[in-house]
Amino acid sequence: QSGDEDIKQFLDSLKPFSYEYKDNGEHNVSPMAQEVEKESPEAVSETEKGKEVDFGKLLGKVAAAQGYLHQEIEKLKNGKGES
């Protein structure tokens, strides 16, 4: 699998979901730990509330994804986007 495909899959795993905690009704919007775990298992841990994402462990991948997205934007701005 190419690096670009890896980045695309990683970004897909960060799709935000809106949910409420069952115990206190608190509303939250964030990626689902189960989705993040598929691409970045090192960033997910089990807690008494369930699975939880440690976003600090995702910073390297987020930085790489940001660089990839910047390159894609520049290609589009310069009329070099893929069809």
Solvent accessible surface area in square Angstrom, and as a share of the most:
residue,aa,sasa,rsa
1,Q,157,0.70
2,S,62,0.40
3,G,47,0.45
4,D,71,0.37
5,E,73,0.33
6,D,67,0.35
7,I,35,0.18
8,K,89,0.38
9,Q,72,0.32
10,F,10,0.04
11,L,52,0.26
12,D,106,0.55
13,S,7,0.04
14,L,39,0.19
15,K,121,0.51
16,P,87,0.55
17,F,73,0.30
18,S,75,0.48
19,Y,64,0.24
20,E,111,0.50
21,Y,68,0.26
22,K,210,0.89
23,D,105,0.54
24,N,87,0.44
25,G,41,0.40
26,E,93,0.42
27,H,108,0.48
28,N,46,0.24
29,V,86,0.49
30,S,20,0.13
31,P,20,0.13
32,M,70,0.31
33,A,10,0.08
34,Q,94,0.42
35,E,62,0.28
36,V,0,0.00
37,E,54,0.24
38,K,142,0.60
39,E,59,0.27
40,S,0,0.00
41,P,82,0.52
42,E,95,0.42
43,A,1,0.01
44,V,20,0.12
45,S,60,0.39
46,E,123,0.55
47,T,50,0.29
48,E,185,0.83
49,K,137,0.58
50,G,24,0.23
51,K,81,0.34
52,E,98,0.44
53,V,19,0.11
54,D,65,0.34
55,F,100,0.42
56,G,47,0.45
57,K,120,0.51
58,L,1,0.01
59,L,119,0.59
60,G,60,0.57
61,K,76,0.32
62,V,64,0.37
63,A,65,0.50
64,A,55,0.42
65,A,2,0.02
66,Q,111,0.49
67,G,30,0.29
68,Y,21,0.08
69,L,79,0.39
70,H,96,0.43
71,Q,111,0.49
72,E,48,0.22
73,I,94,0.48
74,E,59,0.27
75,K,75,0.32
76,L,122,0.61
77,K,141,0.60
78,N,98,0.50
79,G,70,0.67
80,K,144,0.61
81,G,34,0.33
82,E,157,0.70
83,S,164,1.06
